[in-house]
Amino acid sequence: MYSWLQASLDQLCQRASQNRLHHALLLKGFKGIGKTKFAEQLGRFLLCANKQTVPEQGYAACGQCQSCLLLGAGNHPDLYEIRSDKQIGVDAIREAIKKLSGSSQLSGAKVLVIHDAHTMTESSANALLKTLEEPTNNTFLLLLSAQAERLLPTILSRCEKVALASPTKQACIAWLKQQGYQNVDDAMLRLYGASPLLLIERLNTPPKINYQDVIQSIDALRTGQADAADLAIKWQDEAINMVKWLQIWLVDQLKKDATNAESLWKMHSLCVSANVQLRNPGVNKTLVLVNILQSMVK
Ligand SMILES: [Zn+2]
């Protein structure tokens, strides 16, 4: 398990081994912090017939029982997963609930993992409610989400929320070194350090626009050599990254010179609302960017 998630995993495994684990967990945290692997390891532990539960030795699945072997082969009859690129439809939920309502094939626990749970439609979420309220015996539902605020309140209130933390900067750097990435650019660390797996993806395929480009463009904008609308059009495909870069730039300005603090914080709060707006699939990204960029013109 990733070092920054180990303590949370141990805690849940400990509670599971004492039969004190809530049957519905919402595992929430930034995209790219390792939620999928976390759910996989927790599921493995829950399903294992011969768990290692001596605190001093750590909590782990045995790796040898029938359940562990089936999981290793990717073929466990009591593990169900729902994932979808866009939306999780009601049929997928109903099918999973039907499977969960039967008895366990291996006489152990049953686990349902719902990836990107915030993509459930309203009817999917409603179909899941009864199972969340009255689960069948020894059944665990693991809901994963990087945007938990988009889940219906009825779902949120029925789950125990487990906030998975991102690594500290030092932990992230140490982990990157283990993965063979030395001397990672500080701007990339600041942009993606909270999402290490995403950071590695970006290091392999660097964004088209880097922080140096952003600094130069803002200078040009503030000295009248660039136009906010032109920049917004150029940046719209990477709008979310661009807003993050702008936030980093604003924080850097504040550190250098606090005399403009008030206007800089105003721009920063525009960025914060832009982050929320950009999560809406139908949003006009150019307009969102223009709004911030115009506020930066002196
Ligand atoms: Zn096992």
Residues whose N, C-alpha, C, O or C-beta is under 5 A from the ligand:
A	BS01	ZN	C48 A49 N50 A61 C62 G63 Q64 C65 C68
